[in-house]
Amino acid sequence: MRLAVPIVLASLFAIPAAAEDICRADVNSTEILIDRETLGVAPDAPGLRERASRWAGLGVDRVLGRPPRCDSQTLISFLANEVPDRDLDGYCLLPDERLGFLLVPGERNYRGRCTRTFCDRVNMASGGAANVAGAATDIVTGRDEGESRSSAVLHASGAAIVSGTAGSVLTSLGTSAGTALSAALAAPAVAGGVAVSVVAVGGAVYLCRDGDAAAE
């Protein structure tokens, strides 16, 4: 009977060779499974911050039989092969504790990570993300009243993105912005001509802009 526990643990931690080629990634609240062997990607070692964020889940993933998390370079390579250029050009991956990775407007490095863009989650009331998405739809379809000075994208990943200066985005969103987002768009850090993007995805809203943060 003493051998039972080691045998069970050995079976739990044994991963078939084929399974080791599969990894998972969450991007814009959507889980993706990637076959790294089929993709043919041999990425460089991920940065220190990315390795640290993946470390905590390794043991749990093995016990539960879940594929390990993909690094950002594998994910961006997969997306480059699978989605139209218009859905990826000008976008970068930003780590998010809630959604895995956010795919947001911005410059990216060779690992796919944002080099300057950072985003803050806006604590909006219930339905805030749906309101922002509705406003973005109005801009895209031209149903908004008057000529909007902002641009909008209904991204294939499920994100609704409204971009422009903070003032023009606030005007375009109107009452859809709600109190919290209106305050964020009126903050001194983004006031004036600073370019911003409001991203509604996965039931959450993020305010994104360029800064000095560097990707690893």
C-alpha positions in Angstrom: 0.0 0.0 0.0 2.9 2.3 0.6 3.6 2.3 -3.1 0.2 3.6 -4.1 0.8 7.3 -3.5 4.1 7.4 -5.5 2.4 5.6 -8.4 -0.5 7.9 -8.4 1.7 11.0 -8.3 3.9 9.6 -11.1 0.8 9.1 -13.3 -0.4 12.6 -12.6 2.8 14.2 -13.5 3.5 12.1 -16.6 2.6 14.0 -19.7 2.6 12.3 -23.1 5.1 13.7 -25.6 2.4 14.8 -27.9 0.6 16.7 -25.1 3.8 18.6 -24.3 3.5 20.3 -27.7 0.1 21.8 -26.7 -0.1 25.1 -24.8 -3.0 27.3 -24.0 -3.5 31.1 -24.1 -6.2 33.5 -23.1 -6.5 36.6 -25.2 -9.4 39.1 -24.9 -11.3 36.6 -22.7 -11.0 33.8 -25.3 -9.1 30.6 -24.6 -6.9 29.3 -27.5 -5.1 25.9 -27.6 -2.0 26.0 -29.8 0.0 23.0 -31.2 3.5 24.4 -31.0 5.0 21.6 -33.1 2.5 22.2 -36.0 3.1 25.9 -35.7 6.8 25.3 -36.0 7.7 28.0 -33.4 10.9 27.8 -31.4 10.6 31.0 -29.4 13.5 32.5 -27.5 13.3 32.2 -23.7 10.5 34.5 -22.4 11.4 37.5 -20.3 11.9 37.3 -16.6 8.5 38.8 -15.8 6.7 36.4 -18.2 8.6 33.4 -16.7 7.6 34.5 -13.2 4.0 34.8 -14.1 3.9 31.3 -15.6 5.8 29.6 -12.8 3.0 29.6 -10.2 0.6 27.6 -12.4 3.0 24.9 -13.6 2.3 22.3 -10.8 -1.4 22.9 -10.8 -1.6 22.6 -14.6 0.2 19.3 -14.5 -1.9 17.8 -11.8 -5.1 18.8 -13.5 -3.9 17.7 -16.9 -4.2 21.2 -18.4 -1.8 22.3 -21.1 0.8 24.9 -19.8 0.3 28.5 -20.7 1.8 29.7 -24.0 4.4 32.5 -24.0 3.5 35.7 -25.9 5.8 34.9 -28.8 4.0 31.6 -29.5 0.7 33.3 -29.2 1.5 36.2 -31.6 3.0 33.7 -34.1 -0.2 31.7 -34.0 -2.4 34.7 -34.5 -0.2 35.9 -37.4 -0.9 32.6 -39.1 -4.6 32.3 -38.3 -6.2 35.8 -38.4 -6.3 38.5 -41.1 -3.6 41.1 -41.1 -6.1 43.8 -40.3 -6.9 42.1 -37.0 -3.2 42.1 -35.9 -1.4 44.9 -37.6 -0.9 47.8 -35.1 -1.9 45.6 -32.1 0.2 44.2 -29.2 -0.3 41.8 -26.3 -0.6 43.2 -22.8 -0.7 40.8 -19.8 -3.8 41.1 -17.7 -4.5 39.1 -14.5 -8.2 38.7 -15.4 -8.2 38.0 -19.2 -4.7 36.5 -19.7 -3.6 38.8 -22.6 -5.3 41.9 -23.9 -4.9 42.5 -27.7 -4.8 46.3 -27.8 -3.7 49.1 -30.2 0.1 49.7 -29.9 3.6 48.9 -31.0 4.9 45.4 -30.2 8.3 43.8 -29.8 9.3 40.5 -31.4 7.6 38.6 -28.6 4.4 40.3 -29.4 4.3 42.4 -26.2 3.4 46.0 -26.1 6.5 48.2 -25.9 4.8 51.4 -24.8 1.1 50.9 -24.4 -0.3 50.3 -20.9 -4.0 50.0 -19.9 -5.9 50.6 -16.7 -9.1 48.8 -15.9 -12.0 51.2 -15.3 -14.3 50.3 -12.5 -17.5 50.8 -14.3 -21.1 50.1 -13.2 -22.8 46.9 -14.4 -23.5 47.1 -18.2 -20.7 49.6 -18.7 -18.8 47.4 -21.2 -22.0 46.8 -23.2 -22.7 50.6 -23.3 -19.2 51.3 -24.6 -19.6 48.5 -27.2 -22.9 50.0 -28.3 -21.3 53.4 -28.8 -18.5 51.9 -30.8 -21.0 50.2 -33.0 -22.8 53.5 -33.6 -19.5 55.1 -34.7 -18.6 52.2 -37.0 -22.0 52.1 -38.6 -22.4 55.9 -38.7 -25.5 55.9 -36.5 -24.1 58.4 -34.0 -25.4 61.9 -34.3 -23.1 64.3 -36.0 -19.6 63.5 -37.2 -17.4 61.7 -34.7 -13.9 62.8 -34.3 -13.0 59.4 -32.9 -12.5 56.1 -34.7 -13.9 52.8 -33.6 -13.2 49.2 -34.3 -15.3 46.1 -33.6 -12.4 43.7 -33.4 -12.9 40.0 -34.5 -11.6 39.0 -31.0 -14.7 40.4 -29.5 -13.3 43.7 -28.3 -14.9 47.1 -29.1 -12.3 49.8 -29.3 -12.9 53.6 -29.5 -9.7 55.7 -30.2 -8.9 59.4 -30.4 -7.9 62.1 -28.1 -9.4 61.8 -24.6 -11.7 64.7 -25.3 -13.0 63.4 -28.6 -13.5 59.9 -27.1 -15.5 61.3 -24.2 -17.6 63.3 -26.6 -18.2 60.3 -28.8 -19.2 58.0 -26.0 -21.4 60.6 -24.3 -23.6 59.1 -21.6 -22.3 55.6 -22.5 -19.0 56.5 -20.7 -20.6 56.6 -17.3 -19.1 58.4 -14.3 -16.0 56.4 -13.8 -14.8 56.4 -17.4 -15.7 60.1 -17.8 -13.5 60.9 -14.8 -10.7 58.8 -16.2 -10.9 60.6 -19.6 -10.9 64.0 -17.9 -7.8 63.2 -15.7 -4.8 65.5 -16.2 -2.7 62.6 -17.4 -4.8 62.1 -20.5 -6.3 65.6 -20.9 -5.6 67.7 -24.0 -4.3 66.0 -27.2 -3.1 62.7 -25.7 -4.2 59.7 -27.8 -6.1 57.1 -26.0 -8.1 53.9 -26.7 -11.1 52.7 -24.7 -11.3 48.9 -25.0 -14.5 47.0 -23.9 -13.9 43.3 -23.8 -14.9 40.3 -21.6 -17.4 42.5 -19.6 -14.6 44.9 -18.6 -13.5 48.3 -19.8 -9.9 49.5 -20.1 -8.4 52.9 -20.8 -5.2 52.5 -22.8 -2.5 55.0 -23.8 1.2 55.2 -24.6 3.7 55.6 -21.8 7.2 54.8 -20.8 6.6 51.2 -19.7 8.8 48.8 -21.6 7.9 45.2 -22.5 10.1 42.3 -21.4 
